[in-house]
Amino acid sequence: MTNSFNALKLAQEQITELDLQLLKRRLRVTQSPCDTTASIDGRQLKTFCSNDYLGLANHPDLINALAQGGQKYGVGSGASHLISGHSAAHELLEKQLASFQKKHIPKVRALFFSTGYLANLAAITGLARLSQRGDLSIYSAKLNHASLIDGVRLAAAQMSAAVNLFDHTQLTSLTDLLKKDTKSLKLIVTDGVFSMDGDLAPVKALLQIAEQYDALLIVDDAHGFGVLGKQGHGILEQENIDSDRIIYIGTLGKAAGVSGAFVCAQDSFIEWLIQKGRPYIYSTATPPAIAHTLLKSLEIIAGEEGVKRRAQLNQLIKIWQDEMAFSEWSKVSSCTPIQPVILGSNANTLMAAKLLDEAGYWIPAIRPPTVAPGTARLRITFSANHSADDLRQLITTLKRIEQEVHQKVAHD
Ligand SMILES: *Cc1c(COP(=O)(O)O)cnc(C)c1O
């Protein structure tokens, strides 16, 4: 036995290097359910960092539904969907998820996944396999979520596809590239709501481009599902979009408060993913009790309570837009519950996160590679369980902390 071998030395050295660059991340253990306060290390912190936008993660009706689901279906699915793991609860959930998009995608069908990461890998690599090797191009928004990026990379490697990145705020370069593109299959891939900035993708404009150049449009609405649209159906409802070439992906661990994800598309695309989507085929089905719980969650999202919860979120967004002003740090223009504050340097962002922690708030520093170098930030998110007072107290605290960070930096 050796005490130190090469791989181990590399791991230790590289972790030290991350630490020196202020890029080492750390896990914090919570002792409480996800809500607007968290119990950590024996302290109570107010949280403004989860993606539980509607405040459903600790909702009593969902807790009951999970217990009932366990009684009815047991705890494990036992196998992948195509073997024996596809239960009546999964089937019903897929029907409900599809009904949310029926005005927006003709002949729509939904496919349920255990995570959004997996759904994105499956959708992109699966659809890529509609083409022959070398006959595919993929256009991916620069600020897409890591799971879309990884799906694109895997699909590109498997199919020898050309990958082009585009700026979602400036689509002329995308059109210029598509004009010259002679590949028989083209995929345009975008976040619906950009996860670190909170702004919306120009889905209507992208759809027009997709139609003009015969591309498919894949929209990952992880942060829009449950939040956008009168009924919470997501970005397609909000933007009043209807198209047969949209592949809509939503996740269910954020606003829906539980876990999982889904792909909605025309029946033929879904049937193809069931046949060829390897991350779908070769993974154990989510416990049916989770699907059962999600049915309750969808009921809340589309019902009166969902409408009220979205109204509360919109009130919080308005307060933030009207009342939060920094002298040096910058806000991002966003109409969603994701409201980042850009500080720029990793050190200042870590300092701000630490001062927030001392003031009783949990808002972690978001650093590269999650965001571009030089754009480290506090990613502030709202939940419908936050009150206007909660937010106003945060605003007061942030204004004070901005001054403190400036004074400390000036003294160094
Ligand atoms: C969170 C997120 C995912 C991943 O979803 P999980 O269910 O957490 O795996 C995918 N896309 C975007 C844009 C996300 O923010």
The ligand as a Gaussian input file, in Angstrom:
#p B3LYP/6-31G(d) Opt

LIG

0 1
 C      -31.949000      23.187000     -12.153000
 C      -31.888000      23.201000     -13.621000
 C      -31.819000      22.012000     -14.349000
 C      -31.616000      20.681000     -13.680000
 O      -32.787000      20.229000     -13.125000
 P      -32.706000      19.172000     -11.927000
 O      -34.063000      18.629000     -11.830000
 O      -32.271000      19.961000     -10.740000
 O      -31.683000      18.152000     -12.325000
 C      -31.887000      22.070000     -15.710000
 N      -31.983000      23.252000     -16.349000
 C      -32.001000      24.425000     -15.689000
 C      -32.101000      25.694000     -16.456000
 C      -31.938000      24.431000     -14.310000
 O      -31.928000      25.581000     -13.657000

